[in-house]
Every structure is written in C-alpha cells, then in structure tokens.
Amino acid sequence: MEKLYNFINGKFVAPNSNQYLEIFEPATGQTYAQVADSNSADIENAYESAQNAFGNWSSLSVKERADYLNKIAEGLESRLDEFAEYESRDTGKPISLAKSVDIPRAVSNFRFFADYGQEFNFESELNNDQSHNKIIRSALGVIGCISPWNLPLYLFSWKIAPALIAGNTVVAKPSEITPFTAFKLGEICQDAGLPPGVLNIIHGQGSIAGDALVNHSKIKAISFTGGTTTGKLIAKKTASSFKKLSLEMGGKNPSIIFSDCDFDKMMKTVVRSSFSNQGQICLCSSRILVEESIYEKFKTNFIQRVSDLRMGDPSEIETQFGALSSKGHFDNVIDYIEIAKQEGGKILVGGNAKKLNGRCGNGWFIEPTIIEGLNNSCRTNQEEIFGPLVTLQSFKSEKDAIQLANETEYGLSATIWTEDNEKANRVSALIDAGVIWVNCWLVRDLRTPFGGMKQSGLGWEGGDEALRFFTEPKNICTLA
Ligand code: NAP
C-alpha cells in the first residue's frame, strides 16, 4: 500500500514515529494508502529546514519568487487530470468538480499570487513638510499553514502561495483525512526546482502534528482554515505568544430569495450552492429563506431539481453528487438528520444514507436532503452541519429576511436573489457576512478580501489582505 511521506528540505522522509494512519476512499469505504502520523519532532525538523531556507528565499526579488510559483502552477496544470483523479478519490467528490474547480483553482492560486505579488507595494512612502516616511513590508519568517479536507489542494495552495511570494518559508499541514494531493505537491515543487526548505509538508493528526505547529515558539504566524471549535482552540493556544493569526472558520449561510428574482437562474444556482461537493463547502447555502408569495412554487421546483441530481461513483464523469469525505462526518450528518426530525422537521426529499451498487456498495453516501417546518432557533438551523442538508423557511418582508439571515453566530457568506438593485444593496448592507453574492454564487475575483464575520473568521485572505497578513510593516522616518 502506498505510503505518504513528509516533505522536508526538498525530500520525502518517513515520520519520526515510523507510524502511519490509514487513508480511505470515501466512495468505497476502503483504505487505499497510509499517511505519515507525524509528531513534534517532525514539526521541529520542518521548522529547522524552513528557517535555514528563509534567508536566501526572502532575499530573492519578488520576480524571482514569482518565477518559482509560476513553475509550480505550470507543473500542476500539466498534471491536472491526474491530480483531479487523486482529489476525487481522496474526498469522494465528483471527478467533474475536481477537474473544473479544485485543481484549476489551485493552479490559479499560484499563478495569481505570482502576478499579484509583483503589483503589491512591499515599499511605499508618505511624506509631509516635516518628515519623509519609507514604509517597508517584510516577510515574517516561518509560517504555519493548516487546511481542511473539503477543498484540499485548493485551500492548501490559497495559503501557501501568498506566504511564499511575500518571502516567507512555510511548514504546512493538510488534513489527515485528505492528504494525497498535498503529498503529490512535493513532487511538483521538486520538478519546479523550488529551493529545499522553502515549503515543507507535514502530515498527521490535527491534535498532534497541528498542535505542535501551533505551539512552536518560533513560528511567526498561523494561517488556519477549518472549524470554529478548532479555530478557538488555536486562538487560545497562541494568545500569550502573540503569533499572527488568520482563522477562516465555519458558516451557516443564508440564501435569501425574493419573489422578484429571475426564477430559473436562481433555481439552477441555488441547487448548486446547496449541494455542490455534497454541501461540504464552507460557502454552501444551508438555510434557504424564501419570500412567502413564491414559497410553494420554489419548494416544488427545488424538490424536483434536487431529486434529479445524479448520485454515483465519483470517478464517473456524469456523476453530480458523490460521497461524504469521511465515515466520522457521514455519521455526524446522519445524526443531524435525526435531530432535525426530533425537532419537528419534515423531510421533503432525501433523509437517508444511500447504498450504491457495485464498487461503491460500502461508500459513505447520503441523499441530498431538504427539510421544512423548523424555526430558525433550533439546532438544525443554528449549528454548522456541513453536509447535504438544507432547510427551507419562508419570510414575509425584507426586514424578516434580514433578521432570519443574521440570527446565527456565524457570518461567512450569503446569497441574495432579486432583480431590484436597490433592494439588493439595502439588504447586502445589513447582512452580517464577509462575502455576499447577489444573483450568483462562488464567483471569485482573487484580489477581493475573503473572510467571515462573527464566529466565522478572524483576519482576511485574498489579494492585499493576504499579503498584508504575511508581511510586517516597518516605518523608517527621516526629517524632510
Ligand atoms: P477541523 O477539524 O477544524 O480541521 C481543520 C484542520 O485543522 C485540519 O488540518 C485538522 O487536522 C487541523 N486540526 C484539528 N485540530 C487541530 C489542533 N488542535 N491544532 C491544530 N490543528 C488542528 O475542520 P475540518 O473538519 O477539517 O473542516 C471543516 C470545517 O472547515 C467546517 O467548519 C468548514 O466550514 C470550515 N471551512 C471554512 C472555510 C473558510 O474559508 N471559512 C473553508 C473551508 C472549510 P486533521 O484533519 O488532521 O485533524
């Protein structure tokens, strides 16, 4: 069985413990590889390697660093189909999604920051009658990047690329549940000639390897994407060391559908925003709020469209709906369906685990599920489920819709559907969310700030925000 090693100082190395964790294919429920179960000794080795590489890497020009990032992008792009197959096998997501979203976006992350880094003002000036101020933004040093299992390479590279272009070196830990493409990224870095130690990839459990990264006294910043509970733990553990922190966390995103929307366009997109990647995207709509006058029409159409989604073997190109990414997560979602029933929810469609024929007979599949009849304060409508389960609620007025949307501790994203621009602007201004899509979903300009409000985030990613996070300013003042 293939063993996934750590990538330290440009080489693949076994973990200090010589222990490995099993990696499963969600579509079959079978183990297919083993991944390094690393501990603090591996993190220390990776840190040393990153620290040794820091001087030379941070002294390169931005253009020179960009050339390496572009080579990584090229290498990844040339192996796009192969990486998409790895990502689909590791996560249970449809191969079509891995091919059209996950891997292309990982390529774009490297390419985007290679270009954007060259436009960013690492040096600027502010002058007045009395003083001349030169402001320099320098790399921080060694950065820790921790990413989740839902969009493995997409989110891994979204952190690594800006950290590297800004001149930092990196120790990165992907999720132990979906480590395969992060492991293979090591090969791409070797082929691109990335200097040893600039990027180190350590595998293992969050509570051991992740914890050692977070607690390392010399790592300057942690860029984390994952659940709010883990984010809070990281914030507590780093409080006294004053590490810089960027925490991208959970959501409970509303989709607000007004009666004056373009119904067909809305319906097509809301099916996607609810059930893409089996609802395992932090930006997926999980609470669908529909204006009372079109509630029944919406419900009938939505049930029909969702029932038509083609669930199947994720490796088949026509599959639209795959497996949940881990047995633990599958069990969680099944538990939430039970909770929803106990809370009085009526299941309109789905609500069951699904047994497929053939090689996927033991896979972790759950039907796309729509539930109505629950109030906004119940657990189903307040807790992040992060799976193929959405609830429907109706609202009477704009004010009601805003109140329902904001009545949650999360504030990651929202979608608003209306053809009335003024209404869209009014409602957007009052929704507590870091990303608001009007009549669209998951459209991303990588220059824009990305992050969440309330319990969904601390700090921002994307464009300038990311490059500010991964650098530290220094003002050098002389008399005019
Ligand atoms: P998670 O359990 O919080 O894990 C995220 C990462 O943190 C994994 O690499 C995990 O490692 C690691 N980790 C776990 N415990 C740790 C600890 N004590 N110290 C350091 N690292 C630790 O989240 P998940 O279940 O993988 O991902 C789902 C969550 O991510 C959802 O809440 C979703 O909303 C959120 N998410 C947010 C965004 C966003 O941009 N806001 C994007 C995607 C996902 P192991 O997996 O190896 O344990």
Residues whose N, C-alpha, C, O or C-beta is under 5 A from the ligand:
A	BS01	NAP	I146 S147 P148 W149 K173 P174 S175 E176 I177 G204 Q205 G206 S207 G210 D211 V214 T225 G226 G227 T228 T230 E248 M249 G250 G251 C282 S456
